[in-house]
Amino acid sequence: MSDDKATTPATKARTVQGSVESAKMDKTITVLVVRQLQHPLYKKYIRRSTRLHAHDDQNECREGDTVVIEECRPISKLKSWRLVRVVGRLEGGAQ
Protein backbone atom coordinates (compact mmCIF):
# COMPACT_ATOMS: atom_id res chain seq x y z
CA MET A 1 0.00 0.00 0.00
CA SER A 2 1.39 3.37 -0.97
CA ASP A 3 0.61 6.52 0.96
CA ASP A 4 -1.24 8.77 -1.52
CA LYS A 5 -1.38 11.74 0.84
CA ALA A 6 2.39 12.07 0.93
CA THR A 7 2.73 12.14 -2.86
CA THR A 8 0.01 14.69 -3.66
CA PRO A 9 1.35 18.20 -4.31
CA ALA A 10 0.31 21.01 -2.02
CA THR A 11 -2.48 23.23 -3.28
CA LYS A 12 -1.50 26.74 -4.24
CA ALA A 13 -2.86 29.38 -1.87
CA ARG A 14 -5.21 32.02 -3.25
CA THR A 15 -3.48 35.40 -3.64
CA VAL A 16 -4.99 38.84 -4.16
CA GLN A 17 -3.57 42.33 -4.63
CA GLY A 18 -4.91 45.42 -2.88
CA SER A 19 -4.03 48.65 -1.11
CA VAL A 20 -3.45 49.05 2.63
CA GLU A 21 -6.23 51.06 4.26
CA SER A 22 -5.06 50.81 7.86
CA ALA A 23 -1.81 49.78 9.52
CA LYS A 24 -2.61 51.01 13.04
CA MET A 25 -2.94 47.56 14.62
CA ASP A 26 0.07 45.58 15.80
CA LYS A 27 1.10 43.02 13.14
CA THR A 28 -2.22 43.46 11.33
CA ILE A 29 -3.14 45.42 8.22
CA THR A 30 -6.49 46.11 6.58
CA VAL A 31 -6.32 45.63 2.82
CA LEU A 32 -8.92 46.93 0.36
CA VAL A 33 -9.27 44.54 -2.59
CA VAL A 34 -11.18 45.93 -5.59
CA ARG A 35 -12.50 43.69 -8.35
CA GLN A 36 -14.62 44.32 -11.44
CA LEU A 37 -17.48 42.09 -12.49
CA GLN A 38 -19.94 42.28 -15.31
CA HIS A 39 -23.63 42.79 -14.53
CA PRO A 40 -25.48 39.69 -15.70
CA LEU A 41 -28.31 41.56 -17.44
CA TYR A 42 -26.95 44.97 -18.42
CA LYS A 43 -23.35 43.88 -19.16
CA LYS A 44 -21.91 46.96 -17.48
CA TYR A 45 -18.75 46.48 -15.41
CA ILE A 46 -19.27 47.16 -11.70
CA ARG A 47 -16.62 47.74 -9.08
CA ARG A 48 -16.93 45.64 -5.93
CA SER A 49 -14.59 45.91 -2.96
CA THR A 50 -13.69 43.73 0.01
CA ARG A 51 -11.80 44.64 3.19
CA LEU A 52 -9.52 41.88 4.45
CA HIS A 53 -7.41 41.69 7.60
CA ALA A 54 -3.93 40.31 6.94
CA HIS A 55 -1.01 39.33 9.15
CA ASP A 56 2.04 41.63 8.78
CA ASP A 57 4.72 40.00 10.94
CA GLN A 58 7.36 42.75 10.71
CA ASN A 59 4.97 45.75 10.68
CA GLU A 60 6.53 46.83 7.36
CA CYS A 61 3.38 48.16 5.64
CA ARG A 62 2.12 51.72 5.71
CA GLU A 63 -1.20 53.16 4.62
CA GLY A 64 -1.47 53.48 0.84
CA ASP A 65 0.99 50.69 0.02
CA THR A 66 0.06 48.19 -2.66
CA VAL A 67 0.50 44.65 -1.32
CA VAL A 68 -0.02 41.02 -2.28
CA ILE A 69 -1.63 38.81 0.37
CA GLU A 70 -2.34 35.07 0.38
CA GLU A 71 -4.95 32.98 2.11
CA CYS A 72 -3.75 30.94 5.08
CA ARG A 73 -5.06 29.15 8.15
CA PRO A 74 -7.07 31.30 10.57
CA ILE A 75 -4.67 33.32 12.74
CA SER A 76 -7.39 35.04 14.76
CA LYS A 77 -11.12 35.70 14.58
CA LEU A 78 -10.73 38.09 11.63
CA LYS A 79 -7.31 37.24 10.14
CA SER A 80 -7.08 34.45 7.56
CA TRP A 81 -4.66 36.17 5.19
CA ARG A 82 -0.89 36.77 5.36
CA LEU A 83 1.30 39.39 3.70
CA VAL A 84 3.42 38.03 0.84
CA ARG A 85 5.17 41.18 -0.40
CA VAL A 86 4.87 44.93 -0.78
CA VAL A 87 4.47 45.74 -4.48
CA GLY A 88 4.53 49.54 -4.31
CA ARG A 89 5.07 52.19 -1.69
CA LEU A 90 3.09 55.42 -1.49
CA GLU A 91 5.62 58.26 -1.70
CA GLY A 92 5.24 60.84 1.07
CA GLY A 93 2.47 58.82 2.69
CA ALA A 94 1.64 58.35 6.36
CA GLN A 95 4.60 57.83 8.63
N, C-alpha and C positions, 0 to 999 in steps of 0.2 A: 504494500500500500504506500503510495506516495502522498506527501503532504501538499495538497493543492494550494493551501493558504500561503505557504511560504514562497511559492513560485509566482503568484500573481503580482503584477506590478502595482505600485501605489497609485491611487487616483490623484489626478492633478487638482489642486485646490483652486477654487473660483477666485479670480482677481478682478478688481475694479479700480478705476482711476477717478479721483475727485479732488476737491479743494478743501483745505482745513478751515473749518468755521470757528472752532474754539480749541485752544490748547491750554486752558486755565487749570485743568485737573492734573493731578500727579500721574504720570505715565499713561494718560488717556487723552485721545484727541477725538473731536467730532468732525467727521468728514461728510461733505455734501456731495452726493453722487447724482449727476444729472444724466438722464437718458431721453432719447426721442423715440416715440412710437407713432405709428400711423393709425388714425381713427378708422375703425372698421367700416363705417358707412360713408363718411365724407372725405376720406383719404387725405386729410390734412395732418401734417406732422405736429404732434403735441409734445411739449416738454414736461417730463415728470421728474421729480427729485425725491431722494431718500437720504435721511441723515443716519449715519452709522457711527457707532462708537468703536474705536480701534485702539489696540494696545501699542504704545510708543515707549519702549523699554528705556531708551536713553534720553527721553524728553528733548529730542532734536528738532521737532516740528514747531513752526510758528504759524500764526493765523495768516491765511492767504497762500500758503504753500500748496503746490500740486503734488499729490502723493499717490502711490499705488499700494493698495491694501489687499490682503488675501484672507479668505475664510479659514477659521481654525476652530478648535474645540472651545466651548464656552469658558471664558476666563472669569467672568463675573455675571451678574444678572443681566447686564446690558451689553457686555463686550464679547463678541464672537468673531472679531476680525483682528488682524495683526498687521502692523506696518511692514511693508517690504522695502520700499525705498522712496526717497524724496526726488521727484522728477524735476521740479522747478521751484525756485525760491522767489518770493515777492520782494522786490528791491525796495528798501526804505519802509518796510512794513512794520508791524508791531514788534516791540523789543521783548 
